[in-house]
Amino acid sequence: MRSTTSTSSDPAWGAKPDVPAGVLVFDLDGTLIANDLTHELLFLCLRWHPLFLPLALFKLVMSRAAGKRWLVEKVGHHILPEHLPYSPTAIALIESHLEVGGTVELVSGSDHVLVDRIGAHLGYFEHVQGSEPPRNLVAEQKAAHITERHGDAFRYAGNSNQDVPVWKVSSGGFGFNAPARAFKLKRDDKTPIEIVKIQEGDGQLQSLIRAMRPHQWAKNLLIFMVPALVISQLVPADWLKILAGFFCLSFLASGTYLINDLFDVADDRAHATKKKRPIAAGVLSVPLASFASIVLIVGSLACAFLVNLTFGLTALVYTFTTLAYSFRLKRMVIMDVMVLSFLFGLRVIAGAILASAPPSIWLLAFIGMFFLSLALAKRFVEVDRAKGKGAIRGRGYRDTDGPVLLGFGVASAVAAVIAFMTYGLLAQERVLENGGVILCISTVLMAWLMRLWLLTSRGEMNDDPVLFAVKDRTSLLTVMLLGGLTLFETSRPLWSSLF
């Protein structure tokens, strides 16, 4: 049965090409889907069987086809054909070819077990073949397989330098984001081979930047919280260190986001909105994302230690906690939101270290409870959107946990405001001395949290409350008001001496 995969109304090849009847052979990795399944299998192995990764790499070196089969046997069940990011342009091209009476085949270097599942799911293909030990069906071996069946009476759709040997023995075809040499090929008699150029998606750099989630850097503004409270005690050199610390944590977070998305690619594809993330959508390659994550994490940690030794150790704790969250903790009920709350508190501690001003325990309690409430809001949204589906994929929650999470979230919000008022009014050492300012801040904060949970319970909240706050006009005005009140009070020693 053919899939109901949506097609593009504006194909990447421009005007509808002349697709003659005959045989059209499609590649899988990078063509029918934008990603490479073997790369994904390696990360699935790292996620579920990390001790087996060296063995997987050894098997791939000894025999690519045997290594691919071993990976499929171990973790291939996580790759579901119905969730793969099929190219709308490729689907439209296949359907156009079938409409004029042609036949389509799928021949791929990925393991045959996976290729066969994908072919059966889509239902378009007359013939399906993937790599089977000992034959790795790429380049010349793929060309030999196809010419044995059709001679040169076929057109081929591919994407890479490995597809050049196939195009050379074909009657033409299509190049999906293919290298320039693919469009300059000639037969032995010097006649050109017509390869139609198809460009899809954003460039890798744009996709990488999106995957780094720079909007999430707003979370790291917490590093300025304690310095803002002791602003009168700081000199310009301190602010330079704090600013450097902000960028260290931001790039470090981006590196861990990439790792998280690499581990969660199968789960993200089954999610209503996370399937649009660059790695899950296949528009960012696994090798580039892997390389970028290593550079970002190692580089950020090195810079953090240069800024301050204790700050570097704090960044190291942040890294290990985040990676543990990605590996396992995010799938543990309640533990996941507690870890997220801890990571927010760690940002405040990092800023306090750079400002040489230890934070009050009441301030940390406020930060912990406030962001615990936001983390619970995030989980509530996921649970609420999964009603009727049972367990939440990639999480430990069920679709019936919504009311409990709602209660926990509202209670955490109230506890956060109480912690802030206790710090502001009763702590022995506090920065905000004016009780009126403290009550104003508490009132505004409580009103914002009440609105947040009201919108969340109505289903009007997106997946990420922090992203909501960054884009929501009322939230931005609230932040400006809270910041203005805090700055007014903490800068009193500065401006009061001038008047």
Disulfide bonds with the S-S distance in Angstrom:
none
